[in-house]
Amino acid sequence: MSEFLEILTHGRRFKAAVKDLSVEELRDLAAKLDKILVERESMEAEELQAIAARNAKIEEIRQQMEAVGLSIDDLGGVAVKASSKKRAPRPAKYQIEVDGEVIQWTGQGRMPTVFKNEVNKGRSMDDFLI
């Protein structure tokens, strides 16, 4: 699909791609592109209207709060979206020393090559438990 978009958006490549089309076929193509353009413009206009309506509602609520004497702080964190807490990294479960370098692995995800090579040689993963 990206090759299609490259041809469509590059002037000379597009011209070369449509050189075999007749004038009538080019008019049909232009009409289809115009239809897509009109649909996209109407969708963007609807989105802008929705955003404007949302912002107007927010301003209305803010003015109501001011009239009553409330602030956002008075809501007590209800209005503030709670940030998701990042979990602590998993502790290492396996460890091996190779050429003086200690390599650790949690046991999650793809097995490191060092551990894979040792397992292929006949060792057990239990040999590397921390």
N, C-alpha and C positions, 0 to 999 in steps of 0.2 A: 504494500500500500504506500510506503514511503516513496518508492520510485514513481508511482503515479502522481503523488503530490509534487515531487521535484519537477516532473514534466509539466504539470499544470501551472506551477508558479514561475517557471523559468520561460521568459518570452521566446527565445529562439527555439528551445526544445519543444515548446507547445506548438509553435508555428510549424515546425517540421513534422510533428505528430499528426497535425490535422490537414496537412497539405493535400492529401488524397480525397478529402471530403468535399462534396459539392456545396454550393452556396446555400441551398435549401437545408442541407444537413447541418451546416454551420449556424443557420438561423434557429433551427430546432435546439441545438446545443446552447446557444445564447439564451433562448427562452427558458430552458431548464435551469441554467445558472441564475437567471433573473428571478425565477420562482424561488429557488433556494435562498437567494439574497433577501427577498421580501419576507420569507418565513423567518429567517434569522433576525432581521431587523425588528419584526413584530415580537419575537421572543425576547429580544433585548429590551424593547420598550416595556413589555409586561414585567420583566425583572426589575427595571428601574421604578416602575409604578409600585411594585410590591415593597421595594426598599424604602421608597418615599412614604408609603402608608405606614410601614413599621416605624420609621423615624418619627413620623407625626404622632403615632400612638405613644412612643417613648417620651416625647416632649410633653404630651398631654398628661401622662402619668407623673412626670417630673414636676409639672406645674401644680398638679393636685397635691403632691407631697409637700411642696413649698407652702401651699395655702394652709395645709394642716400643721405645718411646722416640723415635718419629718425630713431626715436626711438618709442617704444610703447607709450610713453607719448605724442608724437606728434599726435597720432591717436585720442586723446581726449576722451577716455573712450569707443570708439567703440569696441575695442578688449576686454575690460573687461566686463564680464557678470554682469549685474545688479542684485544685490541680491534682493530677494523678500522681501518687507516690511511686517512685521508682524502687523496685525491689532490690534487695541486697544481692550482689553476685553470688553464685553458687560456690561453695567451697570445693577445692580440688579433692578428687577421690583417688586418683592414681598419680604416681610419680616415678620417673625414671631419670637416671643420670647418664648422659652421653657426652663424652669428651669434656668432662668437667662442668657441663651445663645441665642444670636440673630442669626437666620439662615436666609440667603438671597438666592434668586433664581432669575435667569434672565428670566425665562419663556421658556427657550430653553432646549431641551433634556428631559430626564426622570424626572418626578415630584418627588421631595424628599418625603420620607415617612411621614415626619412631616406634610407637606401640604396635602398629600393624606388622612391621617387620619382625619384631620380637615374637609376636603371636604366631606368625608364619614359621618361625624357627622352632616352634613347639612349646614356648612358654605360655603360662596361663595368666590371665588378667589378675588373678588373685596374688600373683607374685609382685604386682606393682601397687597394691593397696597401701594407702598411707596409714 
